[in-house]
Each structure stands twice: as structure tokens, then as C-alpha cells.
């Protein structure tokens, strides 16, 4: 039975795998090595190892060095374009027989007759106008039913937030907290580029009441990834995260780096910041939550990619065991409850 194949479908709302992936990003490689021990030989786009860590406290005009928190050490990590890494992983998944449907969003959850289990999803309607009325090219969404549905929608996913409420996956008084990250990738002058150097900042442009900080990652090929993250619990109703990012870039420590360079790309995204005490129940009848959807960012490390990958590995192992080894999920049988996934997650390191 260990050679039994299981049909796996990935629904991706972006035009291609990785199109909607945005992160710093400096990643740990442990879970990648579990999946592909020879990832270097296979050409995984991890080209720039992290070489130096710095922490700075910014005043309006100065950058003061601070002792670097040991839990934020990036020794052995790689500075990457996460969208390129995800695209590469998607190609490997397709080589292994995974069916990937890009440009397709999941618009609705299919619940079982009991209303407490998940049977699959319905994809979005295609060929509609700006008012969501059918055009001549209209194609209705299709039902995708499976023995298990794993939700990996990222932070505060449109379907996941309703799922958590409906199936009561959070205890009373337990909640997630969020931040907003804004990022740009620049090409800087070669003389200013320091490949592998990582700098995190605190202080300016934020006041002492506002949670957040900046980052500057020197990638390969004279590229620099920089951004600002602000907790969404800021008190000042007039605060604009975008404008604060502009002030961050105008600081002498940052502007001196960017002068003479050019912007290559930019974007923003929400982040989960509650940590381990904010995790919901990770499984439910018929499926599970993985990655940022479950809130698996390690806040002290400012890392989440490796946890997202590890959660996918653990959920897949538990799913394979339930479906293949134990024969669960057959028609007419109760929905599969991946209890072993949550246990494995709590026992993992």
C-alpha cells in the first residue's frame, strides 16, 4: 500500500504558482531538505546565504547599533524571492503528478449534510463583468470534492475565517492579531551592495506606542529587499502604513543605500502576529488548516515559511496514513478527522 497513489489537487487563485506569494524573505531550509535532500543539485532558487545579522535603533537622523537577539539569528538561512521558490516547488509538485489549477479561486466551501464537516470547495465563476453578471464567456464554478480539504489561504483567508467561526475552531477569548507589511525590491549601486547582509530596525518612523519595525535584506545580483511592518492595533487613526514606509525610506540610513538605485517591484500583505497562543484548532472533520491560515508564524524569529512547509508535510503524512493505510474517508463513512496532524504539530520542533 505504500506505493498507492493519491489524487492531489491544488487550487491557486494567482495566474501562476507563486504569483500571490509575498515575503521578506529569509528562510530556514529544514523542511525543504525533508522534501528534497538534494535541492541544491535540483536547482532550487536559493542562491544567497545569510552572512551577517544587524539590529538598529533608528532615531530621526541616526541608526544606533543594538545587540542582535539570538533567536533572530539567520546563520544557515537563505535570502530568497519566495515567489520564485514557490514557483519552483509547484513545478516539482507537477512532476510528481499533482494537478495544479492556476487562475482559479475557491469561492465557497461544500459542507456535509451534518453542517459540521467539509466535503470540498466550489471554484469561482469565470466570465463575469465588473458587476459579477454573466458575459458571453461565462463558465460556472465547479465542485471539487475530496476526502480531505487542506486550507492554505494565508493570513485571514476569505473562506477560512468563515470556516473557523462556523466550526468553532477558536475557543472563547482566543483571537489572532495582525500586522501589515509593505515591501519593495530595489536594484542598488554595486558599491553599496553587501550580499547576505540582513538588518532589522526598530524606532523611527514609528512612535513608542506603535508596534512594528523595518527590514533590509541584501539579495544576489545587487538586489535589496526592504520593507516596514506595522501592527494593526495602532492607536493613531490618521496613521498611514504606506506613508510611514515612505518616511522609513527617507531616513539617511536607508536613503543612502537607495540613492542611485531603482525600484524593481513592490507589494503589501497582511501578517499573522499572535504566535502560538493564538493558534486555532488545526483540524476538523474533512480537513485541516496549514501555514499562515493556521497562524504559524514564529513571531520571535520573524519566520513563517519553514513552519508553513512543515505543517504541509505533517498534514500530508497524516492524510496519507488515514486514506491509504487506514482506509478512511470511503463513501458513506464518517469524515476523516486528522487528529494525528495536530498531535504531530505539537510534538514537532
C-alpha positions, 0 to 999 in steps of 0.5 A, a space after each residue: 500500500 505504500 506505493 498507492 497513489 493519491 489524487 492531489 489537487 491544488 487550487 491557486 487563485 494567482 495566474 501562476 504558482 507563486 504569483 500571490 506569494 509575498 515575503 521578506 524573505 529569509 528562510 530556514 531550509 529544514 523542511 525543504 531538505 525533508 522534501 528534497 535532500 538534494 535541492 541544491 543539485 535540483 536547482 532550487 532558487 536559493 542562491 544567497 546565504 545569510 552572512 551577517 545579522 544587524 539590529 538598529 535603533 533608528 532615531 530621526 537622523 541616526 541608526 544606533 547599533 543594538 545587540 542582535 537577539 539570538 533567536 533572530 539569528 539567520 546563520 544557515 538561512 537563505 535570502 530568497 524571492 519566495 515567489 520564485 521558490 514557490 514557483 519552483 516547488 509547484 513545478 516539482 509538485 507537477 512532476 510528481 503528478 499533482 494537478 495544479 489549477 492556476 487562475 482559479 479561486 475557491 469561492 465557497 466551501 461544500 459542507 456535509 449534510 451534518 453542517 459540521 464537516 467539509 466535503 470540498 470547495 466550489 471554484 469561482 465563476 469565470 466570465 463575469 463583468 465588473 458587476 459579477 453578471 454573466 458575459 458571453 464567456 461565462 463558465 460556472 464554478 465547479 465542485 471539487 470534492 475530496 476526502 480531505 480539504 487542506 486550507 492554505 489561504 494565508 493570513 485571514 483567508 476569505 473562506 477560512 475565517 468563515 470556516 473557523 467561526 462556523 466550526 468553532 475552531 477558536 475557543 472563547 477569548 482566543 483571537 489572532 492579531 495582525 500586522 501589515 507589511 509593505 515591501 519593495 525590491 530595489 536594484 542598488 549601486 554595486 558599491 553599496 551592495 553587501 550580499 547576505 547582509 540582513 538588518 532589522 530596525 526598530 524606532 523611527 518612523 514609528 512612535 513608542 506606542 506603535 508596534 512594528 519595525 523595518 527590514 533590509 535584506 541584501 539579495 544576489 545580483 545587487 538586489 535589496 529587499 526592504 520593507 516596514 511592518 506595522 501592527 494593526 492595533 495602532 492607536 493613531 487613526 490618521 496613521 498611514 502604513 504606506 506613508 510611514 514606509 515612505 518616511 522609513 525610506 527617507 531616513 539617511 540610513 536607508 536613503 543612502 543605500 537607495 540613492 542611485 538605485 531603482 525600484 524593481 517591484 513592490 507589494 503589501 500583505 497582511 501578517 499573522 502576529 499572535 504566535 502560538 497562543 493564538 493558534 486555532 484548532 488545526 483540524 476538523 472533520 474533512 480537513 485541516 488548516 496549514 501555514 499562515 491560515 493556521 497562524 504559524 508564524 514564529 513571531 520571535 524569529 520573524 519566520 513563517 515559511 519553514 513552519 508553513 512547509 512543515 505543517 504541509 508535510 505533517 498534514 500530508 503524512 497524516 492524510 496519507 496514513 488515514 486514506 491509504 493505510 487506514 482506509 478512511 474517508 470511503 463513501 458513506 463513512 464518517 469524515 476523516 478527522 486528522 487528529 494525528 496532524 495536530 498531535 504531530 504539530 505539537 510534538 514537532 520542533 
